[in-house]
Amino acid sequence: MRAKGITRVTGDVVGDASAFDEVRYNPYWPTSYASSYYAAQVSALTLAPDTDYDAGAVIVTATPGTSTASAPRLTVTPASAASHVRLVYRSPTSATGSATTISVARTVGTNTLTVSGQVPLEHSAAKKWVTVDDPALMTARALRARLVAAGIQVDGTVVRGRTPAGQALLARHTSMTLGQLLVPFLKLSNNGHAEAITKTLAARSGRPGSWADGTKVLRDYASRIGSPPRDCGSSTARDSPGPTA
């Protein structure tokens, strides 16, 4: 956008996630998974904090303080998510040689992230992955931050909305192909990829992508190629058992 000569946005940055429906948390998943990065909310506009593509999550890093009287320093990745989440932490830095017991949980329906446990003096920073509420809004905030960093003035704030008809396309980013996408999806047992692909298949019908429409597309295709669908479960390769992929 900067290269196109744009120096100012006079309104808001609007995040449009309308390609999918607003049922972001799979109703078949237990609510106990809500903080777990492998069960993040599924949105048509989302952002990953890492190259494992853990979309809809942030990384909370706890760096030990300079003494046991000082609290660890907390940061989030991406840095722009600091305006999207609220970090709550009340435990001090622990003594040298003690165990690292940091954990992070998100209060359901909010972006309050409660960090508990301890990180000892002279220890490397502890990192934990946790989901966010409303990934589309977090993504729009990241875009606004990048615009400002590029020297583009943004007068407004960040909101959710739909793209009006007849707007000019300023930039386009094309993802890797589906064949390429399936490698990290399967190698990392990435549940978010499974859910996004399912809803994307549904969205090709012209309606906002939903799990009901997406699973119907998959079942119909499986039947056409002579592979009758059956229910099966899986668990994540990197953490405790997660939702079905």
C-alpha positions, -999 to 999 in steps of 0.1 A, spaced: 0 0 0 29 23 8 44 16 -27 10 26 -42 14 60 -27 -11 56 1 -1 77 31 -33 80 51 -64 60 60 -91 84 70 -114 58 85 -112 26 104 -94 -7 96 -124 -31 91 -119 -68 96 -143 -88 73 -147 -124 84 -180 -129 67 -167 -157 44 -174 -180 74 -204 -180 98 -200 -167 133 -200 -201 151 -163 -198 158 -160 -225 185 -170 -260 173 -201 -271 193 -188 -306 195 -156 -296 214 -156 -296 252 -155 -261 267 -124 -272 286 -104 -269 254 -112 -232 250 -78 -220 260 -59 -247 242 -41 -235 210 -51 -267 192 -88 -258 196 -87 -221 186 -117 -203 173 -121 -207 136 -125 -175 116 -123 -166 79 -99 -138 90 -72 -151 114 -35 -149 122 -9 -173 135 20 -163 158 43 -189 145 54 -209 115 34 -239 127 3 -220 117 -14 -221 151 -40 -196 139 -62 -179 164 -36 -181 192 -9 -159 207 23 -168 224 28 -155 260 64 -152 270 74 -149 307 109 -136 313 122 -138 349 127 -106 368 159 -94 382 151 -106 417 125 -127 436 109 -94 446 101 -85 410 75 -101 388 84 -117 355 81 -96 324 52 -107 301 50 -101 264 29 -115 236 35 -126 200 25 -110 177 33 -78 195 2 -61 181 -19 -85 201 -10 -66 232 -39 -43 224 -62 -73 219 -56 -92 251 -53 -84 288 -26 -101 308 -31 -109 345 -2 -122 366 4 -120 403 32 -145 410 68 -132 416 100 -146 401 110 -177 420 144 -187 433 172 -199 411 169 -237 405 132 -239 412 108 -255 388 93 -236 359 55 -240 362 41 -213 340 6 -218 325 -18 -195 307 -56 -198 306 -82 -175 289 -115 -167 305 -142 -179 281 -159 -151 262 -131 -126 270 -95 -119 261 -83 -119 297 -53 -142 299 -44 -153 334 -7 -164 338 0 -185 368 29 -205 381 65 -194 384 97 -188 363 130 -189 382 158 -164 383 185 -169 356 162 -192 337 154 -188 300 120 -172 292 90 -196 294 66 -196 264 30 -207 264 4 -208 236 -32 -197 243 -62 -189 222 -79 -155 217 -115 -145 214 -124 -130 180 -93 -138 159 -106 -115 131 -104 -84 153 -69 -94 164 -59 -97 128 -73 -63 119 -54 -48 148 -22 -65 134 -28 -49 100 -34 -15 115 -1 -18 134 17 -28 102 2 2 83 14 26 110 49 10 110 50 15 73 44 52 78 8 52 68 -14 74 91 -46 56 103 -71 81 117 -96 55 129 -96 24 151 -103 -13 144 -138 -27 139 -156 -57 125 -177 -53 94 -184 -64 58 -167 -51 27 -191 -27 8 -197 -36 -29 -177 -18 -55 -146 -12 -36 -112 -11 -53 -88 -39 -46 -54 -25 -34 -34 -56 -27 -38 -94 -28 -19 -122 -11 -23 -157 -24 -16 -186 0 3 -218 -7 -16 -244 -27 -38 -269 -10 -13 -296 -17 14 -276 0 -9 -267 29 -16 -304 36 20 -310 46 20 -289 78 -17 -298 83 -9 -335 85 27 -334 99 16 -311 128 -19 -325 132 -31 -290 129 -68 -289 139 -72 -253 128 -63 -263 92 -89 -290 92 -116 -267 105 -107 -239 81 -105 -262 51 -139 -276 60 -155 -242 62 -138 -230 31 -153 -259 11 -187 -249 25 -182 -212 15 -178 -222 -22 -216 -226 -22 -220 -189 -18 -232 -190 18 -210 -183 48 -189 -214 55 -203 -236 82 -194 -270 97 -227 -285 86 -222 -275 50 -185 -283 49 -189 -318 64 -217 -325 39 -193 -316 10 -167 -340 24 -191 -368 30 -207 -364 -5 -172 -364 -21 -161 -395 -1 -192 -414 -13 -186 -404 -49 -151 -418 -49 -162 -450 -33 -149 -444 2 -179 -443 25 -174 -418 53 -170 -429 88 -165 -412 121 -129 -411 134 -109 -392 159 -74 -380 163 -52 -363 188 -26 -336 184 10 -346 180 24 -318 201 2 -317 232 -25 -334 251 -54 -350 231 -72 -323 211 -104 -322 192 -111 -342 161 -92 -331 130 
